[in-house]
Amino acid sequence: MNAARAFLALGAAAGLLGVALGAFGAHALRARFDAQSLAVYHTAVQYQFYHAAALLAVGLWAALRPTPAVNFAGACFALGILLFCGSLYVLVLSGARWLGVVTPIGGVLFLLGWGALLYAAAAFKR
C-alpha cells in the first residue's frame, strides 16, 4: 500500500472511531464519570477528529504531490492520534494517571506534523 492510500485509510479509520468513541462518551460514560473526566475524554475525541481530517488532507496531498515532508506529517499525525488521544482515552477509562506522561509526546507529534506541512507548503513548486 502506498503512502497516500495508507494516510487516506488511516484518516477514514480515525474518523470512524472518532464517531464511535464520541457516541460512547456521550451516552455510556455520562453517568459514570465526573465533568472533568468527561472534558478530558471530549478533548481526545476532538483532537482525533482534527487529525483524522488532517490525515485525509495529507493522503490527498501525497497522492497529488508526494514529498518526504508530507509523508512525515502523516506519520506524525497517525502516531499523535495513537499517543495523545489514546492515552487520554485510557487515562479516563482506567484511571491510570501515569499515562499523562505519554500525552505530551503525542502533542509534540501533532506539532511536528503541522510543522512538516508548513515546510512542504513553503517548498511547494508548481
TIRO-2110 file (N, C-alpha, C; in Angstrom, 1 decimal):
// TIRO-2110
0.9, -1.2, 0.0, N, 1, A
0.0, 0.0, 0.0, CA, 1, A
0.9, 1.2, 0.0, C, 1, A
0.6, 2.2, -0.9, N, 2, A
1.4, 3.4, -0.9, CA, 2, A
1.0, 4.3, 0.2, C, 2, A
1.9, 5.4, 0.4, N, 3, A
1.7, 6.3, 1.5, CA, 3, A
0.3, 7.0, 1.4, C, 3, A
0.0, 7.5, 0.2, N, 4, A
-1.3, 8.2, 0.0, CA, 4, A
-2.5, 7.4, 0.4, C, 4, A
-2.5, 6.1, 0.0, N, 5, A
-3.6, 5.2, 0.3, CA, 5, A
-3.6, 4.9, 1.8, C, 5, A
-2.4, 4.7, 2.4, N, 6, A
-2.3, 4.5, 3.8, CA, 6, A
-2.9, 5.6, 4.6, C, 6, A
-2.5, 6.9, 4.3, N, 7, A
-3.0, 8.0, 5.0, CA, 7, A
-4.5, 8.2, 4.9, C, 7, A
-5.0, 8.0, 3.7, N, 8, A
-6.4, 8.1, 3.5, CA, 8, A
-7.2, 7.0, 4.3, C, 8, A
-6.7, 5.8, 4.3, N, 9, A
-7.3, 4.8, 5.1, CA, 9, A
-7.2, 5.1, 6.6, C, 9, A
-6.0, 5.5, 7.1, N, 10, A
-5.9, 5.9, 8.5, CA, 10, A
-6.8, 7.0, 8.9, C, 10, A
-6.9, 8.0, 8.0, N, 11, A
-7.8, 9.1, 8.3, CA, 11, A
-9.3, 8.7, 8.4, C, 11, A
-9.7, 7.8, 7.4, N, 12, A
-11.1, 7.3, 7.5, CA, 12, A
-11.3, 6.5, 8.7, C, 12, A
-10.3, 5.7, 9.1, N, 13, A
-10.5, 4.8, 10.3, CA, 13, A
-10.5, 5.7, 11.5, C, 13, A
-9.7, 6.7, 11.6, N, 14, A
-9.7, 7.6, 12.8, CA, 14, A
-11.0, 8.4, 12.8, C, 14, A
-11.6, 8.8, 11.7, N, 15, A
-12.9, 9.4, 11.7, CA, 15, A
-14.0, 8.5, 12.2, C, 15, A
-14.0, 7.3, 11.7, N, 16, A
-15.0, 6.3, 12.1, CA, 16, A
-14.9, 6.0, 13.6, C, 16, A
-13.7, 5.8, 14.1, N, 17, A
-13.5, 5.5, 15.5, CA, 17, A
-13.9, 6.8, 16.3, C, 17, A
-13.6, 8.0, 15.8, N, 18, A
-14.0, 9.2, 16.5, CA, 18, A
-15.5, 9.3, 16.7, C, 18, A
-16.2, 8.9, 15.7, N, 19, A
-17.7, 9.0, 15.8, CA, 19, A
-18.1, 7.9, 16.9, C, 19, A
-17.6, 6.7, 16.8, N, 20, A
-18.0, 5.7, 17.7, CA, 20, A
-17.6, 6.0, 19.2, C, 20, A
-16.3, 6.5, 19.3, N, 21, A
-15.9, 6.9, 20.7, CA, 21, A
-16.6, 8.1, 21.2, C, 21, A
-16.9, 9.0, 20.3, N, 22, A
-17.7, 10.2, 20.8, CA, 22, A
-19.1, 9.8, 21.2, C, 22, A
-19.8, 9.0, 20.5, N, 23, A
-21.1, 8.5, 20.9, CA, 23, A
-21.0, 7.7, 22.2, C, 23, A
-20.0, 6.9, 22.3, N, 24, A
-19.8, 6.1, 23.5, CA, 24, A
-19.7, 7.0, 24.7, C, 24, A
-18.8, 8.0, 24.5, N, 25, A
-18.6, 9.0, 25.6, CA, 25, A
-19.9, 9.8, 26.0, C, 25, A
-20.6, 10.2, 25.0, N, 26, A
-21.8, 11.0, 25.2, CA, 26, A
-23.0, 10.2, 25.9, C, 26, A
-23.0, 8.9, 25.6, N, 27, A
-24.2, 8.1, 26.0, CA, 27, A
-23.8, 7.1, 27.2, C, 27, A
-22.7, 6.4, 27.1, N, 28, A
-22.4, 5.4, 28.1, CA, 28, A
-21.6, 5.9, 29.2, C, 28, A
-20.8, 7.0, 29.0, N, 29, A
-19.9, 7.5, 30.1, CA, 29, A
-20.5, 8.6, 30.9, C, 29, A
-21.5, 9.3, 30.4, N, 30, A
-22.1, 10.4, 31.1, CA, 30, A
-22.4, 10.2, 32.6, C, 30, A
-23.0, 9.0, 32.9, N, 31, A
-23.4, 8.7, 34.2, CA, 31, A
-22.3, 8.2, 35.1, C, 31, A
-21.2, 7.7, 34.5, N, 32, A
-20.1, 7.0, 35.2, CA, 32, A
-19.0, 7.9, 35.6, C, 32, A
-18.8, 9.1, 34.9, N, 33, A
-17.6, 9.9, 35.2, CA, 33, A
-18.0, 11.3, 35.5, C, 33, A
-17.1, 12.0, 36.2, N, 34, A
-17.4, 13.4, 36.6, CA, 34, A
-17.1, 14.3, 35.4, C, 34, A
-17.5, 15.6, 35.5, N, 35, A
-17.4, 16.6, 34.4, CA, 35, A
-15.9, 16.7, 33.9, C, 35, A
-14.9, 16.7, 34.8, N, 36, A
-13.6, 16.9, 34.4, CA, 36, A
-13.1, 15.7, 33.6, C, 36, A
-13.4, 14.5, 34.0, N, 37, A
-13.0, 13.3, 33.2, CA, 37, A
-13.7, 13.3, 31.8, C, 37, A
-15.0, 13.7, 31.8, N, 38, A
-15.7, 13.8, 30.5, CA, 38, A
-15.1, 14.9, 29.6, C, 38, A
-14.6, 16.0, 30.2, N, 39, A
-13.9, 17.0, 29.4, CA, 39, A
-12.6, 16.5, 28.8, C, 39, A
-11.9, 15.7, 29.5, N, 40, A
-10.7, 15.1, 29.0, CA, 40, A
-11.0, 14.1, 27.9, C, 40, A
-12.0, 13.3, 28.1, N, 41, A
-12.4, 12.4, 27.0, CA, 41, A
-12.9, 13.2, 25.8, C, 41, A
-13.6, 14.2, 26.0, N, 42, A
-14.1, 15.1, 24.9, CA, 42, A
-12.9, 15.7, 24.1, C, 42, A
-11.9, 16.1, 24.8, N, 43, A
-10.7, 16.6, 24.2, CA, 43, A
-10.0, 15.6, 23.3, C, 43, A
-10.0, 14.4, 23.8, N, 44, A
-9.4, 13.3, 23.0, CA, 44, A
-10.2, 13.1, 21.7, C, 44, A
-11.5, 13.1, 21.8, N, 45, A
-12.4, 12.9, 20.6, CA, 45, A
-12.2, 14.0, 19.6, C, 45, A
-12.1, 15.3, 20.2, N, 46, A
-12.0, 16.5, 19.4, CA, 46, A
-10.7, 16.4, 18.6, C, 46, A
-9.6, 16.2, 19.3, N, 47, A
-8.3, 16.1, 18.6, CA, 47, A
-8.2, 15.0, 17.6, C, 47, A
-8.8, 13.9, 17.9, N, 48, A
-8.8, 12.8, 17.0, CA, 48, A
-9.5, 13.2, 15.7, C, 48, A
-10.6, 13.9, 15.8, N, 49, A
-11.3, 14.4, 14.6, CA, 49, A
-10.5, 15.4, 13.8, C, 49, A
-9.8, 16.3, 14.5, N, 50, A
-9.0, 17.3, 13.8, CA, 50, A
-7.9, 16.6, 13.0, C, 50, A
-7.3, 15.6, 13.6, N, 51, A
-6.2, 14.9, 12.9, CA, 51, A
-6.6, 13.8, 12.0, C, 51, A
-7.8, 13.3, 12.1, N, 52, A
-8.4, 12.4, 11.1, CA, 52, A
-8.6, 13.2, 9.8, C, 52, A
-9.1, 14.5, 9.9, N, 53, A
-9.2, 15.3, 8.7, CA, 53, A
-7.9, 15.7, 8.2, C, 53, A
-6.9, 15.9, 9.0, N, 54, A
-5.6, 16.2, 8.6, CA, 54, A
-5.0, 15.1, 7.8, C, 54, A
-5.2, 13.8, 8.3, N, 55, A
-4.7, 12.7, 7.6, CA, 55, A
-5.3, 12.5, 6.2, C, 55, A
-6.6, 12.8, 6.1, N, 56, A
-7.3, 12.8, 4.8, CA, 56, A
-6.6, 13.8, 3.9, C, 56, A
-6.4, 15.0, 4.4, N, 57, A
-5.7, 16.0, 3.6, CA, 57, A
-4.3, 15.6, 3.2, C, 57, A
-3.6, 15.0, 4.1, N, 58, A
-2.2, 14.5, 3.8, CA, 58, A
-2.3, 13.4, 2.7, C, 58, A
-3.3, 12.5, 2.8, N, 59, A
-3.4, 11.5, 1.8, CA, 59, A
-3.7, 12.0, 0.5, C, 59, A
-4.5, 13.1, 0.4, N, 60, A
-4.8, 13.7, -0.9, CA, 60, A
-3.5, 14.4, -1.4, C, 60, A
-2.8, 15.1, -0.6, N, 61, A
-1.6, 15.8, -0.9, CA, 61, A
-0.6, 14.8, -1.4, C, 61, A
-0.4, 13.7, -0.7, N, 62, A
0.6, 12.7, -1.1, CA, 62, A
0.2, 12.0, -2.4, C, 62, A
-1.1, 11.9, -2.7, N, 63, A
-1.5, 11.3, -4.0, CA, 63, A
-1.1, 12.3, -5.1, C, 63, A
-1.2, 13.6, -4.9, N, 64, A
-1.0, 14.5, -6.0, CA, 64, A
0.5, 15.0, -6.1, C, 64, A
1.1, 15.1, -5.0, N, 65, A
2.5, 15.6, -5.0, CA, 65, A
3.2, 15.0, -3.7, C, 65, A
3.6, 13.8, -3.8, N, 66, A
4.3, 13.2, -2.7, CA, 66, A
5.7, 13.8, -2.4, C, 66, A
5.9, 14.0, -1.1, N, 67, A
7.2, 14.5, -0.7, CA, 67, A
7.5, 13.9, 0.7, C, 67, A
8.8, 13.8, 1.0, N, 68, A
9.1, 13.3, 2.3, CA, 68, A
8.5, 14.0, 3.5, C, 68, A
8.4, 15.4, 3.3, N, 69, A
7.8, 16.2, 4.4, CA, 69, A
6.3, 15.8, 4.6, C, 69, A
5.6, 15.6, 3.5, N, 70, A
4.2, 15.3, 3.6, CA, 70, A
4.0, 13.9, 4.2, C, 70, A
4.9, 13.0, 3.8, N, 71, A
4.8, 11.6, 4.4, CA, 71, A
5.2, 11.7, 5.9, C, 71, A
6.1, 12.5, 6.3, N, 72, A
6.5, 12.7, 7.7, CA, 72, A
5.3, 13.2, 8.5, C, 72, A
4.6, 14.2, 7.9, N, 73, A
3.5, 14.8, 8.6, CA, 73, A
2.4, 13.8, 8.8, C, 73, A
2.1, 12.9, 7.8, N, 74, A
1.1, 11.9, 8.0, CA, 74, A
1.5, 10.9, 9.1, C, 74, A
2.7, 10.5, 9.1, N, 75, A
3.2, 9.6, 10.2, CA, 75, A
3.1, 10.2, 11.6, C, 75, A
3.4, 11.5, 11.7, N, 76, A
3.3, 12.2, 12.9, CA, 76, A
1.8, 12.3, 13.4, C, 76, A
0.9, 12.6, 12.4, N, 77, A
-0.5, 12.7, 12.8, CA, 77, A
-1.0, 11.4, 13.3, C, 77, A
-0.7, 10.3, 12.6, N, 78, A
-1.1, 9.0, 12.9, CA, 78, A
-0.6, 8.6, 14.3, C, 78, A
0.7, 8.7, 14.5, N, 79, A
1.2, 8.4, 15.8, CA, 79, A
0.7, 9.3, 16.9, C, 79, A
0.5, 10.6, 16.6, N, 80, A
0.0, 11.5, 17.5, CA, 80, A
-1.4, 11.2, 18.0, C, 80, A
-2.3, 10.7, 17.1, N, 81, A
-3.6, 10.2, 17.5, CA, 81, A
-3.5, 9.1, 18.4, C, 81, A
-2.6, 8.1, 18.1, N, 82, A
-2.4, 7.0, 19.0, CA, 82, A
-2.0, 7.4, 20.4, C, 82, A
-0.9, 8.2, 20.4, N, 83, A
-0.3, 8.5, 21.7, CA, 83, A
-1.1, 9.6, 22.5, C, 83, A
-1.5, 10.7, 21.8, N, 84, A
-2.3, 11.8, 22.5, CA, 84, A
-3.7, 11.3, 22.9, C, 84, A
-4.4, 11.0, 21.8, N, 85, A
-5.8, 10.6, 22.1, CA, 85, A
-5.9, 9.3, 22.8, C, 85, A
-5.1, 8.3, 22.4, N, 86, A
-5.2, 7.0, 23.0, CA, 86, A
-4.9, 7.1, 24.5, C, 86, A
-3.9, 7.9, 24.9, N, 87, A
-3.5, 8.0, 26.3, CA, 87, A
-4.6, 8.6, 27.1, C, 87, A
-5.3, 9.6, 26.5, N, 88, A
-6.4, 10.3, 27.2, CA, 88, A
-7.6, 9.3, 27.4, C, 88, A
-7.9, 8.6, 26.3, N, 89, A
-9.0, 7.6, 26.4, CA, 89, A
-8.7, 6.6, 27.6, C, 89, A
-7.5, 6.0, 27.5, N, 90, A
-7.1, 5.0, 28.6, CA, 90, A
-7.1, 5.7, 29.9, C, 90, A
-6.6, 6.9, 30.0, N, 91, A
-6.5, 7.6, 31.3, CA, 91, A
-7.9, 7.7, 31.9, C, 91, A
-8.8, 8.2, 31.1, N, 92, A
-10.2, 8.4, 31.6, CA, 92, A
-10.8, 7.0, 32.0, C, 92, A
-10.7, 6.1, 31.1, N, 93, A
-11.4, 4.8, 31.3, CA, 93, A
-10.8, 3.9, 32.4, C, 93, A
-9.5, 4.0, 32.6, N, 94, A
-8.9, 3.1, 33.5, CA, 94, A
-8.4, 3.8, 34.8, C, 94, A
-8.3, 5.2, 34.7, N, 95, A
-7.9, 5.9, 35.9, CA, 95, A
-6.4, 5.9, 36.0, C, 95, A
-5.6, 5.3, 35.1, N, 96, A
-4.2, 5.2, 35.1, CA, 96, A
-3.5, 6.5, 34.9, C, 96, A
-3.3, 7.3, 35.9, N, 97, A
-2.8, 8.7, 35.8, CA, 97, A
-1.4, 8.8, 35.3, C, 97, A
-0.6, 7.7, 35.4, N, 98, A
0.7, 7.7, 34.8, CA, 98, A
0.8, 7.9, 33.3, C, 98, A
-0.4, 7.6, 32.7, N, 99, A
-0.4, 7.8, 31.2, CA, 99, A
-0.4, 9.3, 30.8, C, 99, A
-0.6, 10.1, 31.8, N, 100, A
-0.5, 11.6, 31.5, CA, 100, A
0.9, 12.0, 31.0, C, 100, A
1.9, 11.2, 31.2, N, 101, A
3.3, 11.5, 30.7, CA, 101, A
3.4, 11.1, 29.2, C, 101, A
2.5, 10.3, 28.7, N, 102, A
2.6, 9.9, 27.3, CA, 102, A
1.9, 11.0, 26.4, C, 102, A
0.9, 11.6, 27.0, N, 103, A
0.0, 12.5, 26.2, CA, 103, A
0.9, 13.7, 25.6, C, 103, A
1.8, 14.3, 26.3, N, 104, A
2.6, 15.4, 25.6, CA, 104, A
3.4, 14.9, 24.4, C, 104, A
3.8, 13.7, 24.4, N, 105, A
4.6, 13.1, 23.3, CA, 105, A
3.7, 13.1, 22.1, C, 105, A
2.4, 12.7, 22.2, N, 106, A
1.5, 12.8, 21.1, CA, 106, A
1.3, 14.2, 20.7, C, 106, A
1.2, 15.2, 21.6, N, 107, A
1.0, 16.6, 21.3, CA, 107, A
2.2, 17.1, 20.5, C, 107, A
3.4, 16.7, 20.9, N, 108, A
4.6, 17.1, 20.1, CA, 108, A
4.6, 16.6, 18.7, C, 108, A
4.1, 15.3, 18.6, N, 109, A
4.0, 14.7, 17.2, CA, 109, A
3.0, 15.5, 16.4, C, 109, A
1.9, 16.0, 17.0, N, 110, A
1.0, 16.8, 16.2, CA, 110, A
1.7, 18.1, 15.8, C, 110, A
2.4, 18.7, 16.7, N, 111, A
3.1, 19.9, 16.3, CA, 111, A
4.1, 19.7, 15.2, C, 111, A
4.9, 18.6, 15.3, N, 112, A
5.8, 18.2, 14.2, CA, 112, A
5.1, 18.0, 12.9, C, 112, A
4.0, 17.4, 12.9, N, 113, A
3.2, 17.1, 11.7, CA, 113, A
2.8, 18.4, 11.0, C, 113, A
2.3, 19.4, 11.8, N, 114, A
1.8, 20.6, 11.3, CA, 114, A
3.1, 21.4, 10.8, C, 114, A
4.2, 21.3, 11.5, N, 115, A
5.4, 22.0, 11.0, CA, 115, A
5.9, 21.4, 9.7, C, 115, A
5.8, 20.1, 9.6, N, 116, A
6.2, 19.4, 8.3, CA, 116, A
5.3, 19.9, 7.2, C, 116, A
4.0, 20.0, 7.4, N, 117, A
3.1, 20.5, 6.4, CA, 117, A
3.4, 22.0, 6.0, C, 117, A
3.8, 22.8, 7.0, N, 118, A
4.2, 24.2, 6.7, CA, 118, A
5.4, 24.2, 5.9, C, 118, A
6.4, 23.3, 6.2, N, 119, A
7.6, 23.2, 5.4, CA, 119, A
7.2, 22.8, 4.0, C, 119, A
6.4, 21.8, 3.8, N, 120, A
6.0, 21.3, 2.5, CA, 120, A
5.3, 22.3, 1.7, C, 120, A
4.5, 23.1, 2.4, N, 121, A
3.8, 24.2, 1.7, CA, 121, A
4.7, 25.3, 1.2, C, 121, A
5.7, 25.6, 2.0, N, 122, A
6.7, 26.6, 1.7, CA, 122, A
7.6, 26.2, 0.5, C, 122, A
7.8, 24.9, 0.5, N, 123, A
8.7, 24.3, -0.6, CA, 123, A
7.9, 23.9, -1.8, C, 123, A
6.6, 24.1, -1.8, N, 124, A
5.8, 23.7, -2.9, CA, 124, A
6.1, 24.5, -4.2, C, 124, A
6.3, 23.8, -5.3, N, 125, A
6.6, 24.4, -6.6, CA, 125, A
5.6, 23.8, -7.6, C, 125, A
5.1, 24.7, -8.4, N, 126, A
4.1, 24.3, -9.5, CA, 126, A
4.8, 23.4, -10.5, C, 126, A
END
